[in-house]
Amino acid sequence: MATTIYTYLHHDDLKGSRIVRMDDCMCMLYNIKRNDATFLRDFNEDLQKPALYILLNKEARKAYIGETDDFSKRIIQHLAKKEFWDEVLVFLGSNEDTLSKTEVQYLEYLAYNKALDVKTYNLSENTQSPKLPHMNVMLKGKTDKFFNYVLFLAQFIGCDVFEKRQKIVYKAPELETKAKVMPVPIKFTSEDLKGNTKLSFNGEGKYSKRDMVLRIVKEFVRQFPETTYEELKATFKRDYLGRFAQYEFLQEDIETARKWKELGEDHIHYFLDEKDILISSDGVQFAVCVEWDKNNIINVLGIAKALGWTFDIAR
């Protein structure tokens, strides 16, 4: 259901005093700036009524919630004795429905406890807690409805005295895990490594390119057993796979990798024999990718060289 809201701007100032009302609404809001003496003079007759009012300092997040039989008289006292506030919200009954003393006392009780519950503003200026007045069920129901308009109009003008502040949770940026070692240039080019070229490792063996990668990762895990899985992934980067980078260099989802036929793959993509399953210092089991050729193995060999390991083309 659509709601039409009317706002009167005193002095045509968007940041100045204003009156806010709605069609068929028992509640009117007078939002008055402390330094706007002309508003208090111009609307003095309107304000000579019982009212719920809230003195505010939005910047200091401080408020005072009160009720009065005659707001025009009460505000003179606050101008003289309370220095903290710079604007006031005054909630009055409509011209046809002036509030009673009991109603404004109940409104003060509701407003104070609502603001106290959400803890958005400091209410220390209220030295006593308002008491719940005695009232019949019908009057209470009518005043509860009026208070709903109070909540609505306060929110409409951007006052959050009755609203819980959103908690801003600062999340420190996650630090990128650093590689233990970065590849360095090697003497071989992709042309040197083409075809069925075999490689020796630390002077031993004849390894295919895919077996050579597995051998290097295994040796790394053996020599650096304190390395976490995230550190291993940062060292043996996925993008080193080049055109095969749709796969992970190191894969912890071993069970899914074993189902390559069920997944419609044309061949296995990881070393999945039990002897080839490795484990990091933080207990993550993982498999090594098999997709290596003359172009993408160079970075992995660069890691081996950076660590002082030797390799050569086996004859």
Salt bridges, closest charged atoms under 4 A:
ASP36 OD1 - HIS11 NE2 3.40
ASP42 OD2 - HIS10 NE2 3.38
ASP42 OD1 - ARG41 NE 3.91
GLU67 OE1 - LYS101 NZ 2.91
ASP69 OD1 - LYS101 NZ 3.60
GLU83 OE1 - ARG34 NH2 3.88
GLU87 OE1 - LYS33 NZ 3.33
GLU87 OE2 - LYS58 NZ 3.82
ASP97 OD1 - LYS142 NZ 3.11
GLU103 OE2 - LYS142 NZ 3.22
GLU125 OE2 - LYS62 NZ 3.22
GLU125 OE1 - LYS82 NZ 3.13
ASP144 OD2 - LYS140 NZ 3.22
ASP160 OD2 - ARG61 NH2 2.78
GLU191 OE1 - LYS194 NZ 3.50
GLU191 OE2 - LYS294 NZ 3.46
GLU219 OE1 - ARG215 NH1 3.23
GLU219 OE2 - ARG222 NH2 2.55
GLU226 OE2 - LYS180 NZ 3.67
GLU248 OE1 - LYS233 NZ 3.65
GLU248 OE2 - ARG238 NH1 2.96
GLU255 OE2 - ARG258 NE 3.82
GLU265 OE1 - HIS269 NE2 3.05
ASP266 OD1 - HIS267 ND1 2.76
GLU274 OE2 - ARG258 NH2 3.13
ASP276 OD1 - LYS218 NZ 2.78
ASP276 OD2 - LYS275 NZ 3.34
GLU291 OE2 - HIS267 NE2 2.65
GLU291 OE2 - HIS269 ND1 2.63
ASP293 OD2 - ARG243 NE 3.34
